Amino acid sequence: MYRGAIIGLGNIGLYGHLPAYFHPDIRKEVKIIAGCDLSRENLERFQKLIPAAHLFTDAEKLFQYEKLDFVDICTPPVSHFNLIKKAALKKINILSEKPVTLELETLLQIKKLVLKNKLVFLPGHQYRYSPVWQKIISIIESGCIGRPYLIQFFVYRREANKGNEYWDPAWRSEIEISGGGIIVDHGSHLFYLASSILGKPEFVTAITNRLSHFKYSVEDTASINIQHEKGAAHLLLTWAAHDRKMEFRILGTDGEISAMENKITVIGIEGKEIVKLDKGLSGDSKHSDWYIPLFREFIDRLDKKNLSIDGMEEAITTTMLISASYKSAEIKKTVAIIG
Ligand SMILES: NC(=O)c1ccc[n+]([C@@H]2O[C@H](COP(=O)([O-])OP(=O)(O)OC[C@H]3O[C@@H](n4cnc5c(N)ncnc54)[C@H](O)[C@@H]3O)[C@@H](O)[C@H]2O)c1
């Protein structure tokens, strides 16, 4: 059994990750033995779910007193770097929620520590395991739309998701805690999805706005164009909408795929087909079932001592795109991605 601890027992820690750890496929190999959170109420909620777990309000003490095989970091973005660094220095394998860090320099420090200490590392990039995305990938791999060359993502939300009520529900709209707005929150998933199809990003042009949430200290809307090595991506992300939905379109040399939540339409060399899945990409934003394959992958890597840094490279691409988007919006110019 691998002994793990969760740091950050808020919405995603308790209601996204924990149910996935309880899945029969995962719980036979992993035991969550400890939890850490700044809020007593959240520790109590965690204890109700795992009565035998040890509780900490300070991650330093968790690392000092518990013998851990891995740690799962589910705190808001700006705290990730320090927590990951502490875990890596203690030679503890790491799962980290997205975005892993907000600056390339800090992520490169983490990469160094992960390599030096021979650790398994994976980011919380679980959208790649969603049934919609898995279906899209199988359609592309069937060859029916030819070579993909343009991806568009449209994310519409009414506001930033609230953080849990026992800490700081508004953190996503507070720059000091979130590190950014909808680019950090949603862009992080879409950046790695687009890059997985179109390859390395090369140039970014972005515009950010605060269109309706004037109390936010972050952008509520962003329009981002990315030139990748194999094509172009366009993202429109907004918390200023009047509905909650996500749409996207992938154009290729021989056809196209469009998806509106759970409905996928394919126009390919063999004509038009409509596929309907049970759930779309928005759901309740916890996506607990998508974490099961991510955790399975993490366990398999621990079993095989597979120290591949593909997850780290994906996190690096994501972080580079986040900072390049903000840079471009700030200087009002196209920014090159160097690396
Ligand atoms: N992968 C996804 O689809 C997905 C979905 C939602 C959230 N997330 C990510 O998960 C993270 C948490 O988001 P959330 O929605 O659960 O937020 P939340 O506000 O619900 O929970 C955050 C928790 O972290 C705790 N915390 C903050 N700093 C801490 C520290 N230094 N040590 C210990 N505990 C600390 C708070 O007390 C709070 O309980 C963010 O990075 C977010 O981007 C990812």
The ligand as a Tripos MOL2 file, in Angstrom:
@<TRIPOS>MOLECULE
LIG
   44    48     1     0     0
SMALL
NO_CHARGES

@<TRIPOS>ATOM
      1 N1         -7.9870   19.9430  -12.0020 N.am      1 LIG1
      2 C1         -9.1670   20.5380  -11.8840 C.2       1 LIG1
      3 O1        -10.0920   20.3610  -12.6710 O.2       1 LIG1
      4 C2         -9.3820   21.4630  -10.7220 C.ar      1 LIG1
      5 C3        -10.6830   21.8180  -10.3220 C.ar      1 LIG1
      6 C4        -10.8220   22.6690   -9.2020 C.ar      1 LIG1
      7 C5         -9.6800   23.1370   -8.5430 C.ar      1 LIG1
      8 N2         -8.4470   22.7880   -8.9940 N.ar      1 LIG1
      9 C6         -7.2340   23.2910   -8.3360 C.3       1 LIG1
     10 O2         -7.2020   22.8080   -6.9990 O.3       1 LIG1
     11 C7         -6.6450   23.7870   -6.1330 C.3       1 LIG1
     12 C8         -7.6260   24.0740   -5.0020 C.3       1 LIG1
     13 O3         -8.8580   24.5230   -5.5160 O.3       1 LIG1
     14 P1        -10.2240   24.3510   -4.6720 P.3       1 LIG1
     15 O4        -11.3110   24.6770   -5.6070 O.co2     1 LIG1
     16 O5        -10.2520   23.0400   -4.0010 O.co2     1 LIG1
     17 O6        -10.0770   25.5200   -3.5850 O.3       1 LIG1
     18 P2        -10.7550   25.5850   -2.1410 P.3       1 LIG1
     19 O7        -10.7840   26.9970   -1.7160 O.co2     1 LIG1
     20 O8        -12.0460   24.8470   -2.1610 O.co2     1 LIG1
     21 O9         -9.7380   24.7810   -1.2170 O.3       1 LIG1
     22 C9         -8.4210   25.2010   -0.9700 C.3       1 LIG1
     23 C10        -8.0160   24.6850    0.4030 C.3       1 LIG1
     24 O10        -6.6080   24.8390    0.5470 O.3       1 LIG1
     25 C11        -6.3500   25.1670    1.8980 C.3       1 LIG1
     26 N3         -5.0380   25.8050    1.9700 N.ar      1 LIG1
     27 C12        -4.6610   26.9910    1.4280 C.ar      1 LIG1
     28 N4         -3.3470   27.1970    1.6270 N.ar      1 LIG1
     29 C13        -2.8960   26.1360    2.3340 C.ar      1 LIG1
     30 C14        -1.6280   25.7710    2.8730 C.ar      1 LIG1
     31 N5         -0.5500   26.5460    2.6910 N.pl3     1 LIG1
     32 N6         -1.5280   24.6100    3.5680 N.ar      1 LIG1
     33 C15        -2.6040   23.8100    3.7430 C.ar      1 LIG1
     34 N7         -3.8370   24.0970    3.2560 N.ar      1 LIG1
     35 C16        -3.9690   25.2440    2.5630 C.ar      1 LIG1
     36 C17        -7.5020   26.0620    2.3330 C.3       1 LIG1
     37 O11        -7.6890   26.0280    3.7240 O.3       1 LIG1
     38 C18        -8.6740   25.4470    1.5590 C.3       1 LIG1
     39 O12        -9.3930   24.5280    2.3540 O.3       1 LIG1
     40 C19        -6.2940   24.9660   -7.0330 C.3       1 LIG1
     41 O13        -4.9590   24.8830   -7.4540 O.3       1 LIG1
     42 C20        -7.2120   24.8010   -8.2320 C.3       1 LIG1
     43 O14        -6.6950   25.3730   -9.4180 O.3       1 LIG1
     44 C21        -8.2840   21.9620  -10.0510 C.ar      1 LIG1
@<TRIPOS>BOND
     1     1     2 1
     2     2     3 2
     3     2     4 1
     4     4     5 ar
     5     4    44 ar
     6     5     6 ar
     7     6     7 ar
     8     7     8 ar
     9     8     9 1
    10     8    44 ar
    11     9    10 1
    12     9    42 1
    13    10    11 1
    14    11    12 1
    15    11    40 1
    16    12    13 1
    17    13    14 1
    18    14    15 2
    19    14    16 1
    20    14    17 1
    21    17    18 1
    22    18    19 2
    23    18    20 1
    24    18    21 1
    25    21    22 1
    26    22    23 1
    27    23    24 1
    28    23    38 1
    29    24    25 1
    30    25    26 1
    31    25    36 1
    32    26    27 ar
    33    26    35 ar
    34    27    28 ar
    35    28    29 ar
    36    29    30 ar
    37    29    35 ar
    38    30    31 1
    39    30    32 ar
    40    32    33 ar
    41    33    34 ar
    42    34    35 ar
    43    36    37 1
    44    36    38 1
    45    38    39 1
    46    40    41 1
    47    40    42 1
    48    42    43 1
@<TRIPOS>SUBSTRUCTURE
     1 LIG1         1 GROUP 0 **** ****
